[in-house]
Amino acid sequence: GEWLLVGGRLDGLHQRQPFASFSSDGKNQDLIVVNPKTQEVWRAPLATLPTSIKEQLSSTNMQFYQDNDKLLCTGGYAYSPSIGDHITFPYLTVIDIPQTISDIKGNTLKPSTFYQMEDETFRVTGGGLNKIDDVYFLVGGQKFMGRYNPMGPNFGPGFEQEYSNEVRKFMVGTSGGISVEILTSIHDEMHLHRRDYNLVPYLSNGERELMVYSGVFRN
């Protein structure tokens, strides 16, 4: 009956000027629990966690999927103080939801509650993450490196933007840590060149499949 809020922005629509876009001041640098029934809210700062975990979990447009009492988060875009630039993060982080909620209410986050793995497979923002049987599907999205600039990559400080154009499949084990098996990917520039969309499960002739709705798909 409670909500766990991870990542995202506190400043509404991001600024369009490169010097101000996606500033660190607007990052959500807490983990937040909300009880919608009692209107209670608890917060705990990410600052107590290892650098790679706290930086990713304060990013925007991560892909996420709740698998029973675990929350899986991949990628996300934000300013990384350790890198000194805005990046898309190359991490998969698994969060133990019940323990994290308990720790947030105690205002102290424990590193042992989080598992993290680094792989370029997960360097995606604005895609979708879902699961069929034992296989996770990381669909679409992009790698965006540098400051956002609506004028394009060759103006101001410049940036790198690369759409994944893929469905990336993998399996995850969390017994005694985290283990990941990267499976084959499907590459399709016509149908998967998109970001910021809805990825939902549906049934087709009794078979579980995934469907992509809408999304931004222009360079």
VEXBA-588028 format. One record per residue (C-alpha): x, y, z; residue in three letters. Coordinates in steps of 0.2 Angstrom, whole numbers. Last residue first. Layout:
! residues N
+-------+-------+-------+-----+
|     X |     Y |     Z |   r |
+-------+-------+-------+-----+
|     X |     Y |     Z | Ala |
...
+-------+-------+-------+-----+
! end
This chain:
! residues 219
+-------+-------+-------+-----+
|     X |     Y |     Z |   r |
+-------+-------+-------+-----+
|    85 |    62 |  -174 | Asn |
|    66 |    58 |  -175 | Arg |
|    58 |    44 |  -166 | Phe |
|    48 |    51 |  -151 | Val |
|    36 |    38 |  -145 | Gly |
|    20 |    30 |  -150 | Ser |
|    15 |    13 |  -142 | Tyr |
|    27 |    -2 |  -142 | Val |
|    19 |   -19 |  -139 | Met |
|    26 |   -34 |  -129 | Leu |
|    21 |   -52 |  -131 | Glu |
|    12 |   -66 |  -121 | Arg |
|     5 |   -79 |  -132 | Glu |
|   -14 |   -83 |  -131 | Gly |
|   -17 |   -79 |  -149 | Asn |
|    -8 |   -62 |  -146 | Ser |
|    -9 |   -57 |  -128 | Leu |
|    -2 |   -40 |  -122 | Tyr |
|    12 |   -32 |  -112 | Pro |
|    15 |   -14 |  -112 | Val |
|    30 |    -2 |  -118 | Leu |
|    24 |    16 |  -118 | Asn |
|    35 |    29 |  -127 | Tyr |
|    50 |    41 |  -123 | Asp |
|    61 |    34 |  -136 | Arg |
|    61 |    28 |  -154 | Arg |
|    71 |    20 |  -168 | His |
|    64 |     3 |  -164 | Leu |
|    52 |     0 |  -179 | His |
|    63 |     6 |  -194 | Met |
|    80 |     4 |  -186 | Glu |
|    77 |   -15 |  -182 | Asp |
|    91 |   -24 |  -172 | His |
|    86 |   -39 |  -161 | Ile |
|    98 |   -44 |  -148 | Ser |
|   104 |   -61 |  -142 | Thr |
|   106 |   -65 |  -124 | Leu |
|   116 |   -56 |  -110 | Ile |
|   117 |   -67 |   -94 | Glu |
|   117 |   -56 |   -78 | Val |
|   123 |   -61 |   -61 | Ser |
|   119 |   -51 |   -45 | Ile |
|   123 |   -54 |   -27 | Gly |
|   120 |   -70 |   -16 | Gly |
|   105 |   -75 |   -27 | Ser |
|   100 |   -61 |   -38 | Thr |
|   100 |   -69 |   -55 | Gly |
|    96 |   -59 |   -71 | Val |
|    92 |   -64 |   -89 | Met |
|    95 |   -53 |  -104 | Phe |
|    87 |   -47 |  -121 | Lys |
|    91 |   -31 |  -130 | Arg |
|    78 |   -26 |  -142 | Val |
|    86 |   -14 |  -153 | Glu |
|    87 |     3 |  -163 | Asn |
|    99 |     9 |  -149 | Ser |
|    97 |    27 |  -154 | Tyr |
|   114 |    36 |  -153 | Glu |
|   115 |    55 |  -148 | Gln |
|   132 |    63 |  -144 | Glu |
|   132 |    81 |  -138 | Phe |
|   139 |    98 |  -142 | Gly |
|   146 |   111 |  -131 | Pro |
|   137 |   125 |  -141 | Gly |
|   130 |   119 |  -157 | Phe |
|   136 |   104 |  -167 | Asn |
|   124 |    91 |  -158 | Pro |
|   108 |   100 |  -162 | Gly |
|    99 |   117 |  -159 | Met |
|    88 |   109 |  -145 | Pro |
|   104 |   107 |  -135 | Asn |
|   105 |    94 |  -121 | Tyr |
|   122 |    93 |  -113 | Arg |
|   133 |    78 |  -116 | Gly |
|   131 |    60 |  -119 | Met |
|   114 |    53 |  -125 | Phe |
|   112 |    34 |  -128 | Lys |
|    95 |    30 |  -134 | Gln |
|    78 |    21 |  -131 | Gly |
|    72 |     5 |  -139 | Gly |
|    67 |   -10 |  -129 | Val |
|    76 |   -18 |  -115 | Leu |
|    68 |   -35 |  -114 | Phe |
|    70 |   -46 |   -99 | Tyr |
|    69 |   -65 |  -100 | Val |
|    63 |   -77 |   -87 | Asp |
|    45 |   -78 |   -92 | Asp |
|    42 |   -62 |  -102 | Ile |
|    49 |   -47 |   -94 | Lys |
|    48 |   -28 |   -97 | Asn |
|    60 |   -13 |   -99 | Leu |
|    56 |     2 |  -110 | Gly |
|    67 |    15 |  -118 | Gly |
|    70 |    34 |  -113 | Gly |
|    88 |    31 |  -108 | Thr |
|   100 |    17 |  -112 | Val |
|   118 |    12 |  -107 | Arg |
|   111 |    -5 |  -101 | Phe |
|   120 |   -16 |  -114 | Thr |
|   136 |    -6 |  -111 | Glu |
|   138 |   -16 |   -95 | Asp |
|   140 |   -12 |   -77 | Glu |
|   132 |   -22 |   -63 | Met |
|   123 |   -16 |   -47 | Gln |
|   115 |   -24 |   -32 | Tyr |
|   107 |   -13 |   -19 | Phe |
|   101 |   -17 |    -1 | Thr |
|   119 |   -20 |     4 | Ser |
|   123 |    -1 |     1 | Pro |
|   112 |     3 |    16 | Lys |
|   101 |    18 |    16 | Leu |
|    98 |    28 |    32 | Thr |
|    82 |    39 |    36 | Asn |
|    74 |    25 |    46 | Gly |
|    58 |    26 |    35 | Lys |
|    70 |    25 |    20 | Ile |
|    78 |     9 |    27 | Asp |
|    61 |     1 |    29 | Ser |
|    56 |     6 |    11 | Ile |
|    73 |    -1 |     5 | Thr |
|    71 |   -17 |    14 | Gln |
|    54 |   -20 |     6 | Pro |
|    60 |   -15 |   -11 | Ile |
|    76 |   -24 |   -13 | Asp |
|    84 |   -13 |   -27 | Ile |
|    92 |   -20 |   -43 | Val |
|   104 |    -9 |   -52 | Thr |
|   108 |   -11 |   -70 | Leu |
|   122 |     1 |   -76 | Tyr |
|   129 |    10 |   -91 | Pro |
|   123 |    27 |   -86 | Phe |
|   118 |    40 |  -100 | Thr |
|   130 |    55 |   -97 | Ile |
|   130 |    73 |   -93 | His |
|   148 |    78 |   -89 | Asp |
|   161 |    78 |   -75 | Gly |
|   164 |    60 |   -74 | Ile |
|   162 |    58 |   -55 | Ser |
|   150 |    72 |   -55 | Pro |
|   138 |    63 |   -67 | Ser |
|   125 |    75 |   -74 | Tyr |
|   110 |    65 |   -78 | Ala |
|   103 |    52 |   -90 | Tyr |
|    96 |    35 |   -86 | Gly |
|   102 |    17 |   -88 | Gly |
|    94 |     2 |   -81 | Thr |
|    83 |     0 |   -65 | Cys |
|    76 |   -17 |   -58 | Leu |
|    65 |   -16 |   -43 | Leu |
|    64 |   -32 |   -33 | Lys |
|    50 |   -38 |   -22 | Asp |
|    40 |   -47 |   -36 | Asn |
|    49 |   -41 |   -52 | Asp |
|    46 |   -22 |   -54 | Gln |
|    53 |   -16 |   -70 | Tyr |
|    62 |     0 |   -74 | Phe |
|    70 |    10 |   -88 | Gln |
|    78 |    26 |   -82 | Met |
|    71 |    42 |   -89 | Asn |
|    80 |    54 |   -77 | Thr |
|    95 |    51 |   -65 | Ser |
|    96 |    52 |   -46 | Ser |
|    97 |    33 |   -45 | Leu |
|   112 |    32 |   -57 | Gln |
|   122 |    45 |   -47 | Glu |
|   119 |    36 |   -31 | Lys |
|   123 |    19 |   -37 | Ile |
|   139 |    24 |   -46 | Ser |
|   145 |    34 |   -31 | Thr |
|   142 |    21 |   -17 | Pro |
|   127 |    25 |    -6 | Leu |
|   126 |    38 |     9 | Thr |
|   123 |    52 |    -3 | Ala |
|   106 |    44 |    -9 | Leu |
|    97 |    54 |     4 | Pro |
|    82 |    46 |    13 | Ala |
|    64 |    53 |    12 | Arg |
|    48 |    48 |    21 | Trp |
|    30 |    54 |    16 | Val |
|    14 |    51 |    25 | Glu |
|    -3 |    56 |    17 | Gln |
|   -11 |    42 |    27 | Thr |
|   -19 |    33 |    12 | Lys |
|    -6 |    38 |    -1 | Pro |
|     8 |    32 |     9 | Asn |
|    23 |    39 |     0 | Val |
|    41 |    33 |     1 | Val |
|    55 |    43 |    -7 | Ile |
|    73 |    40 |   -12 | Leu |
|    83 |    56 |   -12 | Asp |
|    94 |    65 |   -24 | Gln |
|    79 |    70 |   -36 | Asn |
|    89 |    80 |   -49 | Lys |
|    84 |    99 |   -51 | Gly |
|   100 |   107 |   -44 | Asp |
|   111 |    95 |   -54 | Ser |
|   105 |   104 |   -70 | Ser |
|    96 |    95 |   -84 | Phe |
|    97 |   110 |   -95 | Ser |
|   105 |   126 |   -88 | Ala |
|   121 |   129 |   -99 | Phe |
|   113 |   120 |  -114 | Pro |
|    98 |   132 |  -114 | Gln |
|    82 |   121 |  -116 | Arg |
|    77 |   120 |   -97 | Gln |
|    69 |   104 |   -91 | His |
|    50 |   103 |   -89 | Leu |
|    46 |   100 |   -70 | Gly |
|    60 |   105 |   -58 | Asp |
|    61 |    90 |   -46 | Leu |
|    67 |    78 |   -59 | Arg |
|    67 |    59 |   -60 | Gly |
|    75 |    45 |   -49 | Gly |
|    66 |    33 |   -38 | Val |
|    49 |    34 |   -29 | Leu |
|    43 |    19 |   -19 | Leu |
|    24 |    19 |   -16 | Trp |
|    15 |    12 |    -2 | Glu |
|     0 |     0 |     0 | Gly |
+-------+-------+-------+-----+
! end
